[in-house]
Amino acid sequence: HITGAEERYIFHITGGKQSAEASRPTSAASLAELRARVAASGETLLQLATSLDGSIRVLVGAGDDAILIPVEALLLQAIHHAHEHRTQIETMLGQLGIDPPGLSGWRYFVEQIK
């Protein structure tokens, strides 16, 4: 779900020019496949976030419900959606007695500048 959503955000942001992986799979992907896809979508989202013109509008929804929104809104939703589900996973791991990895944005930033 998380991986497919990131791919769909990319699909909308690029006007459908990116991977067709965003379609719903017909079978379960292996962990290796999911890891590769989420790494690729994460890199693409980072590249898009640092290179897009803020005046771009993105079409979301379908039919009468379709609207144009600022590209920043879709990028913000991508961040929020990913964080929301990762936090849920962290909670479930904790309930199972597994010490989850840190998900702090600060921690990520510090790791990136080392």
C-alpha atoms as an extended CHARMM CRD file, in Angstrom:
* protein
*
       114  EXT
         1         1  HSD       CA              0.0000000000        0.0000000000        0.0000000000  PROA      1               0.0000000000
         2         2  ILE       CA              2.7480000000        2.4680000000        0.9590000000  PROA      2               0.0000000000
         3         3  THR       CA              4.8710000000        1.5870000000       -2.0490000000  PROA      3               0.0000000000
         4         4  GLY       CA              1.9760000000        1.7800000000       -4.5080000000  PROA      4               0.0000000000
         5         5  ALA       CA              0.8640000000        5.1100000000       -3.0680000000  PROA      5               0.0000000000
         6         6  GLU       CA              4.3330000000        6.6210000000       -3.5260000000  PROA      6               0.0000000000
         7         7  GLU       CA              4.3500000000        5.4150000000       -7.1070000000  PROA      7               0.0000000000
         8         8  ARG       CA              0.9090000000        6.9360000000       -7.6850000000  PROA      8               0.0000000000
         9         9  TYR       CA              2.0650000000       10.2810000000       -6.2540000000  PROA      9               0.0000000000
        10        10  ILE       CA              4.9410000000       10.2170000000       -8.7410000000  PROA      10              0.0000000000
        11        11  PHE       CA              2.5480000000        9.2630000000      -11.5360000000  PROA      11              0.0000000000
        12        12  HSD       CA              0.3260000000       12.2840000000      -10.7640000000  PROA      12              0.0000000000
        13        13  ILE       CA              3.2110000000       14.7160000000      -10.2460000000  PROA      13              0.0000000000
        14        14  THR       CA              4.8370000000       13.7800000000      -13.5460000000  PROA      14              0.0000000000
        15        15  GLY       CA              1.5870000000       13.7410000000      -15.4840000000  PROA      15              0.0000000000
        16        16  GLY       CA              1.7220000000        9.9720000000      -15.9470000000  PROA      16              0.0000000000
        17        17  LYS       CA              5.2560000000        9.9930000000      -17.3670000000  PROA      17              0.0000000000
        18        18  GLN       CA              6.7830000000        7.7480000000      -14.7110000000  PROA      18              0.0000000000
        19        19  SER       CA              6.5620000000        4.0530000000      -13.9410000000  PROA      19              0.0000000000
        20        20  ALA       CA              3.3830000000        2.1240000000      -14.6070000000  PROA      20              0.0000000000
        21        21  GLU       CA              4.1460000000        0.2330000000      -11.3540000000  PROA      21              0.0000000000
        22        22  ALA       CA              1.5330000000        2.4810000000       -9.7550000000  PROA      22              0.0000000000
        23        23  SER       CA             -1.2110000000        0.1490000000      -10.9340000000  PROA      23              0.0000000000
        24        24  ARG       CA             -2.4940000000       -2.2670000000       -8.3340000000  PROA      24              0.0000000000
        25        25  PRO       CA             -0.5310000000       -5.5370000000       -8.3660000000  PROA      25              0.0000000000
        26        26  THR       CA             -2.2970000000       -8.8010000000       -9.0960000000  PROA      26              0.0000000000
        27        27  SER       CA             -0.0120000000      -10.7860000000       -6.7740000000  PROA      27              0.0000000000
        28        28  ALA       CA              1.9880000000      -10.1280000000       -3.6320000000  PROA      28              0.0000000000
        29        29  ALA       CA              5.4460000000       -8.6980000000       -4.2040000000  PROA      29              0.0000000000
        30        30  SER       CA              8.4510000000      -10.1360000000       -2.4060000000  PROA      30              0.0000000000
        31        31  LEU       CA             10.1790000000       -8.0650000000        0.2720000000  PROA      31              0.0000000000
        32        32  ALA       CA             13.1420000000       -7.6250000000       -2.0780000000  PROA      32              0.0000000000
        33        33  GLU       CA             10.8480000000       -6.2590000000       -4.7960000000  PROA      33              0.0000000000
        34        34  LEU       CA              9.1130000000       -3.9230000000       -2.3480000000  PROA      34              0.0000000000
        35        35  ARG       CA             12.4580000000       -2.6950000000       -0.9990000000  PROA      35              0.0000000000
        36        36  ALA       CA             13.7040000000       -1.9200000000       -4.5130000000  PROA      36              0.0000000000
        37        37  ARG       CA             10.4650000000       -0.1560000000       -5.4730000000  PROA      37              0.0000000000
        38        38  VAL       CA             10.2800000000        1.9360000000       -2.3050000000  PROA      38              0.0000000000
        39        39  ALA       CA             13.9530000000        2.9290000000       -2.6630000000  PROA      39              0.0000000000
        40        40  ALA       CA             13.3290000000        4.0020000000       -6.2670000000  PROA      40              0.0000000000
        41        41  SER       CA             10.1350000000        5.9040000000       -5.4560000000  PROA      41              0.0000000000
        42        42  GLY       CA             11.7950000000        7.5960000000       -2.4860000000  PROA      42              0.0000000000
        43        43  GLU       CA             14.6890000000        8.7810000000       -4.6440000000  PROA      43              0.0000000000
        44        44  THR       CA             12.3100000000       10.0070000000       -7.3350000000  PROA      44              0.0000000000
        45        45  LEU       CA             10.1750000000       11.9110000000       -4.8080000000  PROA      45              0.0000000000
        46        46  LEU       CA             13.3060000000       13.5710000000       -3.3960000000  PROA      46              0.0000000000
        47        47  GLN       CA             14.4250000000       14.5760000000       -6.8930000000  PROA      47              0.0000000000
        48        48  LEU       CA             10.9740000000       15.9390000000       -7.7170000000  PROA      48              0.0000000000
        49        49  ALA       CA             10.7370000000       17.8500000000       -4.4270000000  PROA      49              0.0000000000
        50        50  THR       CA             14.0060000000       19.6540000000       -5.1150000000  PROA      50              0.0000000000
        51        51  SER       CA             13.4330000000       20.3660000000       -8.7930000000  PROA      51              0.0000000000
        52        52  LEU       CA              9.7600000000       21.2120000000       -9.3340000000  PROA      52              0.0000000000
        53        53  ASP       CA              8.4240000000       24.6690000000      -10.1000000000  PROA      53              0.0000000000
        54        54  GLY       CA              6.0450000000       25.7020000000       -7.3200000000  PROA      54              0.0000000000
        55        55  SER       CA              3.5340000000       27.0560000000       -9.8170000000  PROA      55              0.0000000000
        56        56  ILE       CA              2.7540000000       23.5730000000      -11.1650000000  PROA      56              0.0000000000
        57        57  ARG       CA             -0.7560000000       22.2560000000      -10.5870000000  PROA      57              0.0000000000
        58        58  VAL       CA             -1.4940000000       18.5320000000      -10.4860000000  PROA      58              0.0000000000
        59        59  LEU       CA             -4.7580000000       16.8730000000      -11.4880000000  PROA      59              0.0000000000
        60        60  VAL       CA             -6.0480000000       14.4650000000       -8.8440000000  PROA      60              0.0000000000
        61        61  GLY       CA             -9.3060000000       12.5590000000       -8.6660000000  PROA      61              0.0000000000
        62        62  ALA       CA            -11.4570000000       11.4260000000      -11.5530000000  PROA      62              0.0000000000
        63        63  GLY       CA            -14.4980000000       12.6060000000      -13.4490000000  PROA      63              0.0000000000
        64        64  ASP       CA            -16.5360000000       15.2820000000      -11.6980000000  PROA      64              0.0000000000
        65        65  ASP       CA            -14.3540000000       14.9220000000       -8.5940000000  PROA      65              0.0000000000
        66        66  ALA       CA            -11.1060000000       15.8030000000      -10.4200000000  PROA      66              0.0000000000
        67        67  ILE       CA             -9.3970000000       18.9590000000       -9.1730000000  PROA      67              0.0000000000
        68        68  LEU       CA             -6.1330000000       20.7940000000       -9.7820000000  PROA      68              0.0000000000
        69        69  ILE       CA             -4.0130000000       21.2120000000       -6.6680000000  PROA      69              0.0000000000
        70        70  PRO       CA             -0.5750000000       22.7710000000       -6.0900000000  PROA      70              0.0000000000
        71        71  VAL       CA              2.2020000000       20.2280000000       -6.5700000000  PROA      71              0.0000000000
        72        72  GLU       CA              3.3950000000       21.0420000000       -3.0530000000  PROA      72              0.0000000000
        73        73  ALA       CA              0.1110000000       19.6840000000       -1.6610000000  PROA      73              0.0000000000
        74        74  LEU       CA              0.7350000000       16.3050000000       -3.2740000000  PROA      74              0.0000000000
        75        75  LEU       CA              4.3310000000       16.2170000000       -2.0230000000  PROA      75              0.0000000000
        76        76  LEU       CA              3.1040000000       17.0970000000        1.4690000000  PROA      76              0.0000000000
        77        77  GLN       CA              0.5360000000       14.2980000000        1.2780000000  PROA      77              0.0000000000
        78        78  ALA       CA              3.2630000000       11.8560000000        0.2050000000  PROA      78              0.0000000000
        79        79  ILE       CA              5.2820000000       12.7710000000        3.3100000000  PROA      79              0.0000000000
        80        80  HSD       CA              2.2650000000       12.6470000000        5.6140000000  PROA      80              0.0000000000
        81        81  HSD       CA              0.9870000000        9.3380000000        4.2390000000  PROA      81              0.0000000000
        82        82  ALA       CA              4.3590000000        7.6270000000        4.5300000000  PROA      82              0.0000000000
        83        83  HSD       CA              4.9310000000        8.9380000000        8.0490000000  PROA      83              0.0000000000
        84        84  GLU       CA              1.4480000000        7.9530000000        9.1900000000  PROA      84              0.0000000000
        85        85  HSD       CA              1.8770000000        4.3270000000        8.1430000000  PROA      85              0.0000000000
        86        86  ARG       CA              5.4670000000        4.0620000000        9.3440000000  PROA      86              0.0000000000
        87        87  THR       CA              4.3290000000        5.2930000000       12.7490000000  PROA      87              0.0000000000
        88        88  GLN       CA              1.6130000000        2.6230000000       12.7860000000  PROA      88              0.0000000000
        89        89  ILE       CA              4.2020000000       -0.0410000000       11.9290000000  PROA      89              0.0000000000
        90        90  GLU       CA              6.5020000000        1.2890000000       14.6610000000  PROA      90              0.0000000000
        91        91  THR       CA              3.6390000000        0.9980000000       17.1810000000  PROA      91              0.0000000000
        92        92  MET       CA              2.8570000000       -2.5790000000       16.1210000000  PROA      92              0.0000000000
        93        93  LEU       CA              6.5160000000       -3.5920000000       16.4150000000  PROA      93              0.0000000000
        94        94  GLY       CA              6.6570000000       -2.0570000000       19.8840000000  PROA      94              0.0000000000
        95        95  GLN       CA              3.5560000000       -4.0000000000       20.9410000000  PROA      95              0.0000000000
        96        96  LEU       CA              5.3090000000       -7.1750000000       19.7970000000  PROA      96              0.0000000000
        97        97  GLY       CA              8.3160000000       -6.3230000000       21.9740000000  PROA      97              0.0000000000
        98        98  ILE       CA             10.5060000000       -5.3810000000       19.0070000000  PROA      98              0.0000000000
        99        99  ASP       CA             12.5280000000       -2.1880000000       19.3860000000  PROA      99              0.0000000000
       100       100  PRO       CA             11.5980000000       -0.2560000000       16.2180000000  PROA      100             0.0000000000
       101       101  PRO       CA             14.0740000000        1.9070000000       14.3180000000  PROA      101             0.0000000000
       102       102  GLY       CA             13.9200000000        5.6590000000       14.8410000000  PROA      102             0.0000000000
       103       103  LEU       CA             11.7090000000        7.4990000000       12.3530000000  PROA      103             0.0000000000
       104       104  SER       CA             12.6620000000       11.0300000000       13.3220000000  PROA      104             0.0000000000
       105       105  GLY       CA             13.1340000000       13.5170000000       10.5090000000  PROA      105             0.0000000000
       106       106  TRP       CA             15.9990000000       14.9870000000       12.5180000000  PROA      106             0.0000000000
       107       107  ARG       CA             17.6920000000       11.5950000000       12.7010000000  PROA      107             0.0000000000
       108       108  TYR       CA             17.3420000000       11.1620000000        8.9320000000  PROA      108             0.0000000000
       109       109  PHE       CA             18.8580000000       14.6110000000        8.3250000000  PROA      109             0.0000000000
       110       110  VAL       CA             21.8030000000       13.9470000000       10.6510000000  PROA      110             0.0000000000
       111       111  GLU       CA             22.4600000000       10.6040000000        8.9360000000  PROA      111             0.0000000000
       112       112  GLN       CA             22.3810000000       12.2790000000        5.5130000000  PROA      112             0.0000000000
       113       113  ILE       CA             24.9780000000       14.9330000000        6.3850000000  PROA      113             0.0000000000
       114       114  LYS       CA             27.4900000000       12.5340000000        7.9890000000  PROA      114             0.0000000000
